[in-house]
Amino acid sequence: MVVQLDQRQDWIRSRRHKRNGAKAARLRRQFIRYILLTILLLGGVYVFQHTPWKLADPEKDISISGNTVTSAEQIEAVIGDYLDKPIYEMDPKKLEKRINMLRSVKFAFVRRYAIPHPRLVIEVLEETPWATFYSDPDGEPEAVIAQSGRMIPLKDFPNVQQPELKIYGPQSLKMTNADVGQWASWAAYISDQTKEPVESIDMRQPFDVRVQDGDLALKLGTPDTTLTRRLGRLASVMEAIEPLRNKIEYVDLALDNNVPLKLAKKSDLPHGILN
């Protein structure tokens, strides 16, 4: 019995020793982990503090693509107050919103990178020019009307392509994407019937819109829901117009029931009405 008691005590002491050893080993491993984690944290802080997070040279560290009208200087100017901030403080959405404020820009996409060095990548989708705007037919062009209806001032964007189609209107003229689409459709409809491209649309008088189509002047009146139907009568009178083309001041499409021809003042021919 004494021998069994001694063996049991030895076994208990052995188990206690092993548990103490395992606990000590576990503590040593945890201590090593803490040391390594501390070293990593301190190293990360050191690297974070000593890494040049700001753009060193905006001309080299900002990459801009897709801008044929908008200059890099104009883009950098609208985001200029962000360029002194660290790259991780720059919000791409806010930068995109700033760039979208430029009238020639339709959409902007901004990405930021920290490796191998801080830099910004900017992709621009610009407005598509539709017509050149004049407030005075005898004056200089002032803006370009984009397909979205947005006015792009030529003084701010001198590189913008000036379309051949001219729009005369008040300086307060505002157009939407739907307006541009409708007028583009009407202009195409006129060209299909006359076989001549529309050169200009005079919107200075909203109830007396005029169109110059080659050497043929058209009076459209009010551009309301009946205009498409009124324009449809043009093809039926083109044969009668041809002999008088050089004597006609304008073709009046403003009326619903007939198409009067206004002859030039120098002509001795009476005014005619084509039904």
Backbone as CSV, one residue per row, in Angstrom:
resi,resn,N_x,N_y,N_z,CA_x,CA_y,CA_z,C_x,C_y,C_z
1,MET,0.824,-1.202,0.000,0.000,0.000,0.000,0.861,1.258,0.000
2,VAL,1.985,1.206,0.743,2.892,2.369,0.813,3.509,2.615,-0.543
3,VAL,3.834,1.495,-1.264,4.455,1.637,-2.585,3.466,2.278,-3.553
4,GLN,2.227,1.857,-3.552,1.210,2.420,-4.437,0.973,3.896,-4.137
5,LEU,1.003,4.248,-2.870,0.809,5.653,-2.489,1.949,6.501,-3.008
6,ASP,3.180,5.990,-2.894,4.335,6.748,-3.399,4.254,6.910,-4.917
7,GLN,3.856,5.831,-5.616,3.737,5.913,-7.072,2.682,6.943,-7.489
8,ARG,1.573,6.940,-6.749,0.520,7.898,-7.084,0.988,9.332,-6.860
9,GLN,1.717,9.543,-5.774,2.229,10.889,-5.506,3.223,11.321,-6.594
10,ASP,4.064,10.349,-7.020,5.029,10.669,-8.094,4.276,11.021,-9.392
11,TRP,3.224,10.242,-9.649,2.442,10.503,-10.881,1.761,11.871,-10.834
12,ILE,1.258,12.228,-9.652,0.622,13.550,-9.492,1.640,14.656,-9.668
13,ARG,2.844,14.467,-9.034,3.890,15.494,-9.185,4.321,15.612,-10.648
14,SER,4.379,14.454,-11.363,4.770,14.482,-12.771,3.739,15.252,-13.608
15,ARG,2.444,14.985,-13.334,1.401,15.704,-14.058,1.442,17.190,-13.790
16,ARG,1.676,17.541,-12.513,1.746,18.960,-12.162,2.937,19.632,-12.862
17,HIS,4.043,18.890,-12.924,5.246,19.429,-13.568,5.001,19.645,-15.061
18,LYS,4.330,18.695,-15.685,4.047,18.830,-17.110,3.107,20.002,-17.373
19,ARG,2.073,20.155,-16.518,1.154,21.277,-16.695,1.877,22.604,-16.538
20,ASN,2.757,22.667,-15.514,3.516,23.907,-15.312,4.419,24.185,-16.499
21,GLY,5.019,23.089,-17.038,5.891,23.275,-18.205,5.104,23.746,-19.430
22,ALA,3.912,23.146,-19.638,3.084,23.555,-20.779,2.611,24.995,-20.629
23,LYS,2.282,25.364,-19.393,1.840,26.740,-19.151,2.968,27.721,-19.414
24,ALA,4.175,27.349,-18.961,5.328,28.232,-19.177,5.623,28.371,-20.673
25,ALA,5.523,27.236,-21.409,5.768,27.287,-22.860,4.729,28.164,-23.553
26,ARG,3.464,28.039,-23.116,2.394,28.838,-23.704,2.626,30.322,-23.442
27,LEU,3.074,30.635,-22.218,3.362,32.039,-21.883,4.514,32.572,-22.721
28,ARG,5.522,31.694,-22.937,6.665,32.135,-23.745,6.225,32.424,-25.176
29,ARG,5.349,31.549,-25.731,4.878,31.771,-27.092,4.047,33.052,-27.192
30,GLN,3.195,33.259,-26.189,2.408,34.485,-26.195,3.282,35.716,-26.086
31,PHE,4.325,35.625,-25.264,5.245,36.744,-25.111,5.953,37.047,-26.430
32,ILE,6.355,35.954,-27.114,7.037,36.153,-28.409,6.089,36.776,-29.424
33,ARG,4.812,36.317,-29.394,3.831,36.901,-30.304,3.643,38.387,-30.034
34,TYR,3.534,38.741,-28.774,3.383,40.143,-28.411,4.588,40.960,-28.859
35,ILE,5.780,40.395,-28.680,6.985,41.104,-29.103,6.966,41.325,-30.615
36,LEU,6.628,40.254,-31.385,6.590,40.372,-32.847,5.515,41.355,-33.290
37,LEU,4.334,41.282,-32.617,3.254,42.207,-32.974,3.656,43.652,-32.696
38,THR,4.328,43.859,-31.567,4.796,45.210,-31.231,5.799,45.710,-32.253
39,ILE,6.712,44.797,-32.656,7.701,45.185,-33.665,7.020,45.551,-34.983
40,LEU,5.997,44.745,-35.391,5.272,45.033,-36.626,4.528,46.355,-36.542
41,LEU,3.887,46.588,-35.392,3.158,47.845,-35.231,4.098,49.043,-35.279
42,LEU,5.212,48.921,-34.544,6.177,50.022,-34.555,6.767,50.217,-35.941
43,GLY,7.026,49.093,-36.647,7.535,49.200,-38.007,6.518,49.840,-38.939
44,GLY,5.234,49.448,-38.772,4.188,50.048,-39.594,4.049,51.536,-39.349
45,VAL,4.110,51.915,-38.064,4.033,53.343,-37.728,5.214,54.096,-38.335
46,TYR,6.381,53.495,-38.255,7.584,54.140,-38.803,7.454,54.309,-40.320
47,VAL,7.024,53.225,-40.992,6.865,53.293,-42.449,5.788,54.297,-42.823
48,PHE,4.667,54.282,-42.073,3.571,55.206,-42.368,4.024,56.653,-42.228
49,GLN,4.822,56.912,-41.178,5.268,58.279,-40.917,6.327,58.742,-41.901
50,HIS,7.108,57.824,-42.429,8.219,58.203,-43.292,7.941,57.964,-44.774
51,THR,6.736,57.482,-45.108,6.384,57.312,-46.517,5.833,58.623,-47.064
52,PRO,6.279,59.074,-48.253,5.771,60.320,-48.841,4.379,60.116,-49.433
53,TRP,3.325,60.249,-48.610,1.967,59.975,-49.058,1.433,61.050,-49.990
54,LYS,2.020,62.217,-49.987,1.537,63.298,-50.838,2.108,63.163,-52.251
55,LEU,1.403,63.776,-53.193,1.880,63.776,-54.569,3.109,64.661,-54.668
56,ALA,4.208,64.071,-55.067,5.459,64.827,-55.128,5.462,65.808,-56.289
57,ASP,4.964,65.368,-57.436,4.955,66.196,-58.634,3.632,65.968,-59.366
58,PRO,2.655,66.884,-59.231,1.342,66.677,-59.858,1.419,66.396,-61.353
59,GLU,2.379,67.013,-62.048,2.475,66.795,-63.486,2.803,65.343,-63.821
60,LYS,3.568,64.684,-62.942,3.956,63.297,-63.178,3.066,62.312,-62.424
61,ASP,2.551,62.742,-61.277,1.799,61.817,-60.415,0.300,61.824,-60.685
62,ILE,-0.162,62.694,-61.597,-1.571,62.699,-61.995,-1.657,62.303,-63.454
63,SER,-2.305,61.195,-63.714,-2.470,60.696,-65.078,-3.895,60.977,-65.532
64,ILE,-4.056,61.714,-66.641,-5.371,62.104,-67.151,-5.521,61.567,-68.568
65,SER,-6.641,60.923,-68.835,-6.906,60.394,-70.177,-8.331,60.712,-70.592
66,GLY,-8.566,60.741,-71.900,-9.902,60.994,-72.431,-10.245,62.454,-72.612
67,ASN,-9.326,63.349,-72.271,-9.610,64.786,-72.347,-9.041,65.361,-73.640
68,THR,-9.909,65.557,-74.631,-9.498,66.193,-75.873,-9.844,67.679,-75.886
69,VAL,-10.855,68.051,-75.123,-11.289,69.447,-75.038,-10.814,70.091,-73.747
70,THR,-11.002,69.398,-72.653,-10.627,69.916,-71.338,-9.131,69.729,-71.123
71,SER,-8.449,70.807,-70.778,-7.005,70.712,-70.568,-6.689,70.121,-69.198
72,ALA,-5.491,69.557,-69.074,-5.055,69.009,-67.792,-4.996,70.109,-66.739
73,GLU,-4.632,71.316,-67.161,-4.551,72.438,-66.219,-5.921,72.770,-65.636
74,GLN,-6.980,72.689,-66.461,-8.324,72.974,-65.965,-8.772,71.912,-64.963
75,ILE,-8.429,70.664,-65.223,-8.792,69.590,-64.297,-8.033,69.737,-62.994
76,GLU,-6.735,70.017,-63.087,-5.929,70.172,-61.873,-6.365,71.393,-61.073
77,ALA,-6.879,72.410,-61.772,-7.306,73.626,-61.066,-8.516,73.361,-60.172
78,VAL,-9.486,72.552,-60.652,-10.699,72.332,-59.862,-10.464,71.375,-58.688
79,ILE,-9.367,70.613,-58.722,-9.056,69.717,-57.599,-7.804,70.195,-56.872
80,GLY,-7.397,71.427,-57.141,-6.138,71.932,-56.606,-6.038,71.911,-55.094
81,ASP,-7.150,72.180,-54.391,-7.085,72.215,-52.929,-6.975,70.827,-52.320
82,TYR,-7.081,69.764,-53.133,-6.915,68.396,-52.642,-5.483,67.900,-52.808
83,LEU,-4.723,68.556,-53.661,-3.424,68.011,-54.048,-2.395,68.067,-52.929
84,ASP,-2.628,68.892,-51.913,-1.687,68.966,-50.782,-2.006,67.953,-49.701
85,LYS,-3.095,67.215,-49.858,-3.471,66.231,-48.841,-2.794,64.891,-49.105
86,PRO,-2.609,64.079,-48.054,-2.104,62.715,-48.267,-3.074,61.920,-49.131
87,ILE,-2.552,60.948,-49.857,-3.361,60.195,-50.808,-4.514,59.465,-50.123
88,TYR,-4.303,59.045,-48.853,-5.357,58.302,-48.167,-6.491,59.220,-47.693
89,GLU,-6.283,60.534,-47.713,-7.338,61.470,-47.336,-8.144,61.958,-48.538
90,MET,-7.702,61.618,-49.737,-8.408,62.042,-50.940,-9.603,61.130,-51.187
91,ASP,-10.772,61.717,-51.327,-12.002,60.967,-51.590,-12.256,60.982,-53.097
92,PRO,-12.110,59.835,-53.780,-12.310,59.815,-55.236,-13.672,60.354,-55.665
93,LYS,-14.736,60.102,-54.878,-16.069,60.581,-55.243,-16.137,62.102,-55.239
94,LYS,-15.489,62.712,-54.258,-15.482,64.168,-54.205,-14.670,64.746,-55.356
95,LEU,-13.563,64.085,-55.698,-12.756,64.543,-56.823,-13.550,64.433,-58.122
96,GLU,-14.281,63.341,-58.294,-15.100,63.173,-59.495,-16.170,64.260,-59.578
97,LYS,-16.774,64.586,-58.437,-17.804,65.624,-58.414,-17.225,66.977,-58.812
98,ARG,-16.007,67.263,-58.343,-15.356,68.516,-58.696,-15.104,68.588,-60.211
99,ILE,-14.578,67.504,-60.768,-14.243,67.497,-62.192,-15.508,67.570,-63.040
100,ASN,-16.587,66.960,-62.576,-17.853,66.996,-63.319,-18.448,68.393,-63.389
101,MET,-17.953,69.300,-62.560,-18.432,70.680,-62.611,-17.973,71.388,-63.883
102,LEU,-16.898,70.902,-64.503,-16.446,71.478,-65.768,-17.494,71.183,-66.839
103,ARG,-17.877,72.195,-67.602,-18.999,72.044,-68.533,-18.705,71.085,-69.674
104,SER,-17.449,70.903,-70.010,-17.126,70.005,-71.118,-17.045,68.551,-70.680
105,VAL,-17.126,68.300,-69.369,-16.989,66.941,-68.843,-18.363,66.354,-68.557
106,LYS,-18.602,65.175,-69.101,-19.861,64.477,-68.851,-19.734,63.569,-67.633
107,PHE,-18.678,62.768,-67.597,-18.403,61.893,-66.456,-16.900,61.888,-66.193
108,ALA,-16.543,61.696,-64.928,-15.138,61.567,-64.543,-15.002,60.373,-63.603
109,PHE,-13.911,59.630,-63.764,-13.633,58.470,-62.924,-12.226,58.648,-62.336
110,VAL,-12.126,58.573,-61.003,-10.862,58.813,-60.309,-10.471,57.594,-59.487
111,ARG,-9.218,57.175,-59.629,-8.660,56.107,-58.807,-7.365,56.610,-58.185
112,ARG,-7.077,56.150,-56.957,-5.872,56.566,-56.255,-5.021,55.342,-55.927
113,TYR,-3.712,55.539,-55.967,-2.769,54.462,-55.694,-1.671,54.985,-54.769
114,ALA,-1.227,54.109,-53.870,-0.130,54.465,-52.955,1.176,53.771,-53.328
115,ILE,1.090,52.663,-54.053,2.266,51.872,-54.417,2.382,51.842,-55.939
116,PRO,3.558,52.020,-56.529,4.877,52.184,-55.876,5.118,53.593,-55.339
117,HIS,4.242,54.532,-55.742,4.319,55.890,-55.205,2.932,56.498,-55.320
118,PRO,2.602,57.482,-54.482,1.267,58.083,-54.523,0.964,58.683,-55.899
119,ARG,-0.197,58.370,-56.432,-0.583,58.909,-57.732,-2.099,58.827,-57.908
120,LEU,-2.598,59.667,-58.801,-4.014,59.691,-59.162,-4.157,59.346,-60.637
121,VAL,-5.156,58.530,-60.945,-5.480,58.197,-62.329,-6.891,58.717,-62.603
122,ILE,-7.010,59.630,-63.567,-8.284,60.276,-63.882,-8.663,59.950,-65.322
123,GLU,-9.858,59.416,-65.493,-10.401,59.152,-66.822,-11.615,60.061,-67.032
124,VAL,-11.645,60.716,-68.183,-12.686,61.709,-68.462,-13.490,61.286,-69.684
125,LEU,-14.805,61.387,-69.563,-15.700,61.224,-70.705,-16.329,62.585,-70.975
126,GLU,-15.994,63.152,-72.129,-16.417,64.521,-72.415,-17.753,64.570,-73.158
127,GLU,-18.350,65.752,-73.130,-19.596,65.984,-73.839,-19.359,65.898,-75.354
128,THR,-20.385,65.444,-76.095,-20.294,65.360,-77.553,-20.922,66.605,-78.170
129,PRO,-20.157,67.410,-78.920,-20.713,68.629,-79.519,-21.809,68.315,-80.527
130,TRP,-22.870,69.124,-80.517,-23.989,68.956,-81.451,-24.135,70.163,-82.364
131,ALA,-24.065,71.369,-81.811,-24.249,72.573,-82.620,-23.422,73.711,-82.030
132,THR,-23.130,74.690,-82.877,-22.401,75.882,-82.442,-23.414,76.989,-82.162
133,PHE,-23.277,77.658,-81.014,-24.263,78.644,-80.572,-23.785,80.064,-80.843
134,TYR,-24.710,80.890,-81.372,-24.493,82.325,-81.586,-25.668,83.072,-80.976
135,SER,-25.397,84.148,-80.273,-26.495,85.030,-79.854,-26.748,86.089,-80.912
136,ASP,-25.760,86.305,-81.786,-25.877,87.250,-82.891,-25.408,86.542,-84.160
137,PRO,-26.288,86.395,-85.166,-25.889,85.695,-86.396,-24.687,86.324,-87.090
138,ASP,-24.493,87.632,-86.877,-23.367,88.317,-87.512,-22.141,88.360,-86.600
139,GLY,-22.285,87.821,-85.400,-21.175,87.860,-84.450,-20.346,86.593,-84.476
140,GLU,-19.494,86.469,-83.473,-18.623,85.313,-83.347,-19.331,84.212,-82.551
141,PRO,-18.960,82.955,-82.802,-19.549,81.873,-82.002,-19.180,82.022,-80.532
142,GLU,-20.128,81.705,-79.653,-19.923,81.914,-78.219,-19.809,80.611,-77.433
143,ALA,-20.445,79.570,-77.941,-20.459,78.317,-77.195,-20.763,77.170,-78.142
144,VAL,-20.619,75.984,-77.601,-21.025,74.771,-78.303,-22.116,74.105,-77.468
145,ILE,-23.182,73.675,-78.133,-24.256,72.957,-77.447,-23.967,71.470,-77.576
146,ALA,-23.829,70.799,-76.440,-23.552,69.365,-76.445,-24.847,68.585,-76.641
147,GLN,-24.711,67.292,-76.920,-25.889,66.451,-77.108,-26.736,66.369,-75.841
148,SER,-26.124,66.608,-74.690,-26.870,66.604,-73.434,-27.635,67.900,-73.214
149,GLY,-27.395,68.907,-74.079,-28.010,70.212,-73.913,-27.120,71.194,-73.170
150,ARG,-26.024,70.725,-72.620,-25.123,71.595,-71.854,-24.385,72.557,-72.779
151,MET,-24.292,73.807,-72.343,-23.552,74.826,-73.076,-22.077,74.765,-72.675
152,ILE,-21.185,74.714,-73.661,-19.750,74.687,-73.407,-19.169,75.993,-73.937
153,PRO,-18.838,76.959,-73.066,-18.338,78.261,-73.532,-17.003,78.116,-74.259
154,LEU,-16.892,78.751,-75.412,-15.648,78.662,-76.179,-14.513,79.421,-75.493
155,LYS,-14.854,80.446,-74.708,-13.802,81.200,-74.027,-13.106,80.355,-72.967
156,ASP,-13.824,79.393,-72.404,-13.241,78.523,-71.395,-12.642,77.258,-71.995
157,PHE,-13.166,76.844,-73.140,-12.708,75.603,-73.769,-12.427,75.877,-75.252
158,PRO,-11.312,76.561,-75.539,-11.023,76.948,-76.930,-10.743,75.771,-77.849
159,ASN,-10.459,74.603,-77.303,-10.135,73.447,-78.140,-11.353,72.639,-78.561
160,VAL,-12.546,73.056,-78.135,-13.738,72.271,-78.434,-14.041,72.319,-79.937
161,GLN,-14.466,71.197,-80.471,-14.840,71.119,-81.874,-16.127,71.900,-82.113
162,GLN,-16.125,72.761,-83.124,-17.310,73.560,-83.437,-18.091,72.897,-84.573
163,PRO,-19.260,72.318,-84.282,-20.055,71.653,-85.318,-20.530,72.643,-86.380
164,GLU,-20.843,72.126,-87.570,-21.283,72.978,-88.671,-22.683,73.535,-88.437
165,LEU,-23.543,72.768,-87.748,-24.892,73.262,-87.476,-24.818,74.456,-86.524
166,LYS,-25.506,75.566,-86.903,-25.489,76.783,-86.095,-26.862,76.984,-85.448
167,ILE,-26.826,77.348,-84.184,-28.050,77.675,-83.452,-27.967,79.138,-83.054
168,TYR,-28.952,79.943,-83.500,-29.048,81.339,-83.091,-30.117,81.426,-82.006
169,GLY,-29.784,82.065,-80.911,-30.758,82.159,-79.831,-30.337,83.176,-78.798
170,PRO,-31.215,83.453,-77.827,-30.857,84.391,-76.747,-29.768,83.791,-75.873
171,GLN,-29.025,84.645,-75.199,-27.954,84.159,-74.332,-28.495,83.320,-73.186
172,SER,-29.769,83.479,-72.869,-30.390,82.703,-71.792,-30.916,81.348,-72.274
173,LEU,-30.646,81.004,-73.529,-31.172,79.753,-74.088,-30.689,78.549,-73.285
174,LYS,-31.625,77.700,-72.925,-31.313,76.464,-72.208,-31.963,75.304,-72.941
175,MET,-31.191,74.225,-73.099,-31.702,73.050,-73.782,-31.400,71.804,-72.954
176,THR,-32.250,70.815,-73.108,-32.053,69.542,-72.433,-31.663,68.488,-73.469
177,ASN,-31.347,67.310,-72.980,-31.044,66.204,-73.874,-32.230,65.897,-74.784
178,ALA,-33.450,65.990,-74.225,-34.652,65.746,-75.022,-34.828,66.818,-76.096
179,ASP,-34.547,68.083,-75.764,-34.652,69.171,-76.739,-33.698,68.944,-77.905
180,VAL,-32.462,68.597,-77.587,-31.462,68.360,-78.634,-31.887,67.184,-79.517
181,GLY,-32.363,66.120,-78.878,-32.808,64.967,-79.649,-33.954,65.309,-80.590
182,GLN,-34.905,66.135,-80.122,-36.053,66.513,-80.948,-35.620,67.374,-82.133
183,TRP,-34.763,68.380,-81.861,-34.309,69.257,-82.938,-33.416,68.516,-83.924
184,ALA,-32.614,67.589,-83.432,-31.786,66.784,-84.336,-32.682,65.944,-85.250
185,SER,-33.776,65.417,-84.702,-34.717,64.631,-85.494,-35.401,65.505,-86.550
186,TRP,-35.833,66.726,-86.155,-36.478,67.627,-87.116,-35.505,68.049,-88.211
187,ALA,-34.261,68.351,-87.829,-33.267,68.751,-88.826,-32.996,67.622,-89.821
188,ALA,-32.921,66.397,-89.322,-32.704,65.251,-90.203,-33.908,65.052,-91.134
189,TYR,-35.113,65.281,-90.624,-36.337,65.134,-91.416,-36.359,66.154,-92.554
190,ILE,-35.949,67.377,-92.247,-35.884,68.419,-93.283,-34.858,68.040,-94.348
191,SER,-33.686,67.594,-93.915,-32.618,67.238,-94.855,-33.020,66.078,-95.754
192,ASP,-33.752,65.117,-95.207,-34.202,63.979,-96.005,-35.105,64.426,-97.158
193,GLN,-35.882,65.475,-96.921,-36.824,65.927,-97.948,-36.197,66.893,-98.946
194,THR,-35.282,67.729,-98.491,-34.679,68.725,-99.381,-33.368,68.246,-99.990
195,LYS,-32.813,67.175,-99.432,-31.508,66.652,-99.876,-30.375,67.643,-99.644
196,GLU,-30.583,68.545,-98.711,-29.570,69.522,-98.320,-29.428,69.504,-96.800
197,PRO,-28.198,69.671,-96.267,-28.041,69.707,-94.807,-28.562,71.010,-94.220
198,VAL,-29.150,70.923,-93.054,-29.594,72.127,-92.352,-28.368,72.877,-91.854
199,GLU,-28.292,74.159,-92.214,-27.137,74.972,-91.837,-27.335,75.685,-90.509
200,SER,-28.562,76.195,-90.280,-28.796,76.961,-89.063,-30.251,76.876,-88.638
201,ILE,-30.445,77.047,-87.327,-31.780,77.116,-86.743,-31.829,78.375,-85.897
202,ASP,-32.746,79.282,-86.245,-32.852,80.565,-85.544,-33.960,80.463,-84.506
203,MET,-33.561,80.420,-83.215,-34.515,80.293,-82.114,-34.665,81.594,-81.330
204,ARG,-34.247,82.699,-81.919,-34.320,83.957,-81.169,-35.761,84.370,-80.889
205,GLN,-36.690,83.998,-81.775,-38.115,84.251,-81.549,-38.794,82.901,-81.341
206,PRO,-39.169,82.547,-80.115,-39.707,81.206,-79.847,-40.965,80.857,-80.625
207,PHE,-41.735,81.879,-81.102,-42.966,81.617,-81.863,-42.758,81.814,-83.368
208,ASP,-41.516,82.063,-83.749,-41.210,82.263,-85.170,-39.822,81.696,-85.469
209,VAL,-39.679,80.397,-85.293,-38.392,79.736,-85.515,-38.146,79.617,-87.008
210,ARG,-36.904,79.894,-87.415,-36.535,79.836,-88.836,-35.375,78.868,-89.025
211,VAL,-35.352,78.261,-90.215,-34.300,77.293,-90.552,-33.722,77.670,-91.902
212,GLN,-32.396,77.634,-91.994,-31.725,77.819,-93.280,-31.216,76.464,-93.738
213,ASP,-31.733,76.019,-94.889,-31.390,74.702,-95.415,-30.791,74.903,-96.806
214,GLY,-29.461,75.002,-96.864,-28.823,75.356,-98.122,-29.238,76.759,-98.517
215,ASP,-29.759,76.921,-99.750,-30.241,78.245,-100.171,-31.735,78.413,-99.940
216,LEU,-32.328,77.476,-99.197,-33.769,77.514,-98.940,-34.027,77.909,-97.489
217,ALA,-34.798,78.983,-97.305,-35.170,79.442,-95.966,-36.553,78.911,-95.615
218,LEU,-36.692,78.393,-94.404,-37.957,77.834,-93.949,-38.421,78.564,-92.701
219,LYS,-39.708,78.900,-92.668,-40.314,79.503,-91.488,-41.148,78.424,-90.812
220,LEU,-40.745,78.034,-89.601,-41.407,76.922,-88.915,-42.483,77.373,-87.940
221,GLY,-42.467,78.626,-87.541,-43.437,79.078,-86.555,-43.113,78.523,-85.181
222,THR,-44.133,78.047,-84.489,-43.959,77.518,-83.136,-43.567,76.036,-83.197
223,PRO,-42.479,75.650,-82.550,-42.061,74.235,-82.572,-42.865,73.405,-81.576
224,ASP,-44.123,73.164,-81.891,-44.985,72.409,-80.984,-45.178,70.986,-81.509
225,THR,-46.202,70.299,-81.001,-46.413,68.895,-81.365,-46.866,68.723,-82.812
226,THR,-47.269,69.813,-83.462,-47.716,69.711,-84.863,-46.579,69.907,-85.858
227,LEU,-45.395,70.249,-85.375,-44.310,70.600,-86.293,-43.903,69.421,-87.177
228,THR,-43.838,68.232,-86.626,-43.448,67.076,-87.442,-44.412,66.894,-88.613
229,ARG,-45.711,67.032,-88.354,-46.706,66.911,-89.428,-46.551,68.038,-90.440
230,ARG,-46.302,69.257,-89.968,-46.131,70.389,-90.883,-44.888,70.229,-91.745
231,LEU,-43.818,69.697,-91.148,-42.594,69.457,-91.917,-42.817,68.392,-92.984
232,GLY,-43.749,67.462,-92.730,-44.004,66.390,-93.681,-44.564,66.872,-95.004
233,ARG,-45.075,68.118,-95.048,-45.627,68.658,-96.291,-44.555,69.215,-97.200
234,LEU,-43.336,69.311,-96.694,-42.255,69.928,-97.462,-41.934,69.133,-98.725
235,ALA,-41.899,67.808,-98.607,-41.543,66.971,-99.759,-42.531,67.166,-100.909
236,SER,-43.810,67.372,-100.584,-44.840,67.475,-101.624,-44.744,68.773,-102.420
237,VAL,-44.075,69.797,-101.879,-43.985,71.080,-102.592,-42.591,71.329,-103.162
238,MET,-41.651,70.415,-102.953,-40.294,70.644,-103.430,-40.238,70.768,-104.944
239,GLU,-41.067,69.991,-105.648,-41.066,70.061,-107.118,-41.520,71.428,-107.590
240,ALA,-42.514,72.006,-106.917,-42.999,73.333,-107.294,-42.032,74.430,-106.868
241,ILE,-41.264,74.170,-105.833,-40.321,75.172,-105.317,-39.120,75.334,-106.240
242,GLU,-38.681,74.246,-106.870,-37.445,74.267,-107.647,-37.382,75.395,-108.680
243,PRO,-38.397,75.614,-109.494,-38.306,76.697,-110.495,-38.207,78.089,-109.875
244,LEU,-38.682,78.233,-108.630,-38.697,79.548,-107.973,-37.641,79.676,-106.882
245,ARG,-36.734,78.724,-106.807,-35.807,78.665,-105.673,-35.024,79.961,-105.492
246,ASN,-34.555,80.548,-106.575,-33.736,81.756,-106.443,-34.571,83.020,-106.237
247,LYS,-35.902,82.873,-106.205,-36.768,84.027,-106.015,-37.557,83.960,-104.713
248,ILE,-37.427,82.849,-104.003,-38.201,82.659,-102.773,-37.452,83.242,-101.582
249,GLU,-38.152,84.050,-100.804,-37.550,84.578,-99.576,-37.612,83.521,-98.487
250,TYR,-38.763,82.849,-98.366,-38.870,81.725,-97.439,-40.108,80.895,-97.750
251,VAL,-40.090,79.659,-97.279,-41.238,78.759,-97.354,-41.884,78.744,-95.977
252,ASP,-43.162,79.062,-95.938,-43.852,79.199,-94.652,-44.530,77.875,-94.273
253,LEU,-43.956,77.198,-93.269,-44.509,75.942,-92.769,-45.207,76.133,-91.425
254,ALA,-45.503,77.388,-91.091,-46.104,77.673,-89.790,-47.603,77.411,-89.772
255,LEU,-48.224,77.348,-90.956,-49.672,77.171,-91.026,-50.024,75.690,-91.095
256,ASP,-51.244,75.367,-90.701,-51.671,73.975,-90.669,-52.219,73.484,-92.003
257,ASN,-52.825,74.388,-92.804,-53.590,73.928,-93.963,-52.892,74.120,-95.303
258,ASN,-51.966,75.037,-95.419,-51.303,75.265,-96.697,-49.862,75.692,-96.479
259,VAL,-49.135,75.848,-97.573,-47.714,76.200,-97.511,-47.481,77.437,-98.364
260,PRO,-47.627,78.637,-97.815,-47.366,79.860,-98.597,-45.880,80.017,-98.906
261,LEU,-45.595,80.625,-100.045,-44.224,80.951,-100.429,-44.080,82.464,-100.403
262,LYS,-43.140,82.957,-99.643,-42.886,84.402,-99.604,-41.781,84.682,-100.615
263,LEU,-42.128,85.453,-101.678,-41.164,85.749,-102.719,-40.356,86.977,-102.344
264,ALA,-39.142,87.024,-102.855,-38.266,88.155,-102.571,-38.883,89.440,-103.096
265,LYS,-38.579,90.567,-102.481,-39.186,91.846,-102.832,-38.845,92.272,-104.246
266,LYS,-37.684,91.885,-104.735,-37.257,92.316,-106.057,-37.987,91.551,-107.159
267,SER,-38.675,90.501,-106.832,-39.371,89.704,-107.845,-40.696,90.365,-108.188
268,ASP,-41.038,90.328,-109.457,-42.331,90.877,-109.913,-43.437,89.832,-109.835
269,LEU,-43.059,88.605,-109.464,-44.080,87.562,-109.381,-44.943,87.759,-108.137
270,PRO,-46.251,87.474,-108.254,-47.109,87.565,-107.051,-46.815,86.431,-106.090
271,HIS,-47.236,86.618,-104.859,-47.088,85.566,-103.856,-47.958,84.391,-104.252
272,GLY,-47.442,83.201,-103.984,-48.221,82.022,-104.312,-48.528,81.223,-103.079
273,ILE,-49.583,80.430,-103.162,-49.946,79.535,-102.078,-50.085,78.138,-102.647
274,LEU,-49.310,77.215,-102.076,-49.378,75.821,-102.502,-50.175,75.026,-101.517
275,ASN,-51.219,74.357,-101.956,-52.037,73.567,-101.064,-51.499,72.159,-100.953
